[in-house]
């Protein structure tokens, strides 16, 4: 958690700075408040929770990583703006996935793979500043985003399963950077595509974290999530 807070606080400072400085840099009068709602879907790709060494007679020796399978996601957001090229966005996403072992050694053997260890749900709430490179209402408006997250991991633990938990719900914090574009279909309706990289706390790291047996030699404090999304937006 110390590592998470070390970059979470600077990220929050950058977001506040960007939000307050955006109108000044543009040197344009403040617009009436605009509210935009969006719905989106896509997919999420996860980095490993931990890595283990495997030895024994019944299974081939090597290394394997504990990961969440790539999975679809759905979500929505609401944005507030009084500026031509910037907005503040509140978002909420849900992903349902499974935990599995995946071979991470040079031998590339299926013997080290093991699927369906447990079901895992992830809800990410995000506060982000979105900075457009051209006017927000342009026909095509590319943008950059920077945000802070609250991630809630929920483990669906099976009795006698390999993944255990003292507390099945784990709350972690993180940050996100992204790039995307909005395509105007009408003055109020738009299509949005976005790719971002979220970094959130590892639910297998900590005193009350999820646990798994084995010879673990690497347990990062954060998990990376690459998210690819597309959706619709409507300005009220």
N, C-alpha and C positions, 0 to 999 in steps of 0.2 A: 504493500500500500504506500510506502514511502516513495517508491519510484513513481507511482501513479500521481501522487500529489505534486511531485517535483516539476512535472510538465503541465499538470492541470491548471495550476494557478497562473503561470505565464500565458496559457491559452485564453483564460478568462480575461486577463488584462488586455490581450490583443483584440478580443471581441468587443470589449467596451470601448477601446480606443478607435476601432474601425467604425463602430456605430455612431460615435459622437463626432468623428472627424469627417465622415462621408459628406454631409451637406456643405461643410466648409471648403473641401477640396473642389467640389463641383461648382461652388460659387453661384448657386441658383436658389431662387426663393423656395421656401418650403411649400409642398403641395398639400392639398387636403388628404386626410388619412385614407389610404386604400387598403382593403383587406382582401386577400386571395386565399382560397381554399384549394387543396390539391389532394388527389388520391393516386397512389402508385403501387406498382408491383415490380418484382425483379428476382434477383438471386443473390445469395451470400456465400462467400468462400472464406473458410477459416484457416488460420495458422494453428500450430499444435498447442495443446495444453501442456504436454510434458513428453519427455523421451525416456525410454528404458532400455537396459541391456537384458537380453534373454539368453539363458543357458539351461541345459537339461537334455535328457535322453529322448524325451517324447516330442520335443519341438526343436527345430533347427536353431542353432545359436546365431545371434545377430543383434540388431537394434531395431526398435519399433517406436512409433510415436502415437500418442493418444490424441485424436482429433475429433472434431464435429464434421459430419458429412456436409458437403455443399448442399444448400437447400433453398427453396423459394422463400420470398418474403413479401409481405403486404404492409401497407401503411398509409398514413395521411399526414397532412401538415396544414398549418394556417400561418400566413405571412402578413406582416404589418409594414407599411412603408409610407413615408411622407417625402421621399426623395426620388429623383429621376433614375438613379443608378444603383441604389442600395435598398435592402430590405432586411428585416429581422424575422426569422422563421422558427416556429415551434413545430417539431415533428415527433411522430410516434410510429415505430415499426415493430412488427412481430415476425419471428422466424421459428419454425419447428423443425428440429433435426434429430439425428441420432449420434451417439458417441461410438467410436470404433477404434480399433488398433489398425495401424497401417505400417507395413514394412518400410524402414528407413535406412536400410543397409545396402551395401553394394551388391549383395547376392540377389536382391529383388525376388524374394520367395513368397508365394502365397501362404506358406505355412505360418508366417508371422502375422498375417492379416486376420482380423476377427471383427465381424460386424454385429450390430444390434446389441451393444452392451447395455445401453439405457437410452430412453428418450430424453431430449433436452429442449426446453423452450427458452427463447431469448426475446425480451422486450427492451427496446432502446428508446428512451426519451431524449430529445436533442434540442438545444437552443443554439442557433447559428446566425451569423451575419453572412448575407449573400451579397456579393459585390459584382454587379454586371459590368461588362466591358464596353457596352453601348447602352442606350436608353432601354429601360425595362420593357417598354411597349413597342420596341422595334420588331420588324417581321421575324428576324432571327437575333436572339440576344444571348450570347455566351456569358457564363458567369463563373466565379470562384466562390467557394464557401469555406468557412471556418467555424467550428462549433465545439461545445462541450456536451458530454453525454452522461446520463444515468442509465446503467444497464442492469436489468434484473434477470438473472439466470434462474430457471426453475427446473429441477431434476425430477424426472418420473422414475423413481428408483424401484427396481424389482427385488422382491425378497430373495435373498441368496445370490443376487447379482454381483458382478465384479466391481461395479462402481457403488460406493457407499457415501453416506452423508449424515452428519449430525444435524444440519439444517439444510433442507432441500432447496430453499430459496436463498440465493446469494445476491447481494447488491454491490455493484462495483461502479467506478467512475472512469471517465475517459475523455477523449477528444477525437474530432473528425476533421479531415480536410477533403475537399472534393472539387470537381469541375463538372460543368453541365451546360445545357443550352435550353432556352425556351423558344418554341416556334409558335408564332401567333396564328391561330386559325380564324380569329375574329377579334374585335376590340376587347372583348372580355374573356374569351376562351383561348386556351393555349395547350400545346403539347410540350412535355418536358422529358428530357433524358439526362441522366446524371450517373457519374461513377465517383465513388468516394472510398476513402480508407478510414475505418474506425479503429481506434486502439482503446480497448477497455481492459479492466482488471481481470486477471485469470481466476475463475471460480475454484480452481484446484490449488490456489496459493492463499495461505492464511490459516489462522488458528482453527476456525470452524469450517474450513473449505471442504469440498468434495475430496474423496480419497479413493485410491486404487492400490492394490497390492502389486509388488514387483520392485525391481532394482532401478529406481528412478535416478538418473544422473543429471537431468536438466529440466528445470521447472521455471519457465519465465514468469515474471510478475504480471505481464500483460498478454492479451491475445489480439491479433490483428484480424480484421474482417474487411474483405474487399466486397463492396456492394455495387451491383449494376442495376439501375432502376429506370423505369419509364412510366409516365402517367399523364393525367389530365389536370389542368388548373383552371379555375374560374375566379375572376375578380368581381367582387360584389359591388 
